[in-house]
Amino acid sequence: MATMQKAPAPGMQETTADVIQNQAAADMGVVPEQEANVSPEEQEMYDTVVNNAVNFITGEESSQTVLNILNNKSVPAEQNVGKVVAQITKAMQRSAEAANTEIPGDVLFHAGAEITEYVVDLAVDAGIVDPDEAEEIVQKGFMTAVDMFGQESLNDGTITPEKMEKAKVDMAIGQEAENEGLDPMQEIASGGQNLRMNPLAAGVQQASRGMLGAR
């Protein structure tokens, strides 16, 4: 089991758990902790969350539920991946709350990153995702999961509208980075420092694109 200390993706390059470690932390209302500050208790909680998620993803009956979502051809693969990851992490957060236990946001963030990789692995094994596209879908799928998790957290009052707006800017930076041929995850983590367009302007432009597309 990977640790929260910049764990490399199993079978893939250092995508979600490493390069994207700061991606959309605002969605969860946290800034991911520095690697040296991960406590044994947090590591244990992280392992528990990931193990429970993997058991669900690979379970005899539950895996079919996951595959049914991943097989939805009406939307891009990363949206299906994001939906699965967001639903699993949100369900675990609520289950913990029902047991009077709080899963720290940074633990959920890093666990969600690794869970995304397992979900994409399942999709590849099932022939739903092309292996050559897996790396990109891990990145985009996790970004989608964070956005969906944030929206649900906004609805249930777990985060504030201000934090959600910040997360949307982060997502816009990622999109602009992709448009400019840069690594979206690295640019989000750095606040878009290498973008030709100012990060704030990128967020405004992306919001405008979204409104135009909604008409």
Protein Blocks (a to p, Z undefined) as FASTA:
>chain_A
ZZfeopacehiacfklmmmmmgoklmnopacddfklpcfklmmmmmmmmmmmmmmmmpmk
lmmmmmmmmmpmkbcfklmmmmmmmmmmmmmmmmmmmnopacdfklmmmmmmmmmmmmmm
mmmmnomacfklmmmmmmmmmmmmmmmmmmmmmmnopacfklmmmmmmmmmmmmmmmmno
pafklmmmnoommbfbdfklmmmmmmmmmmmmmZZ
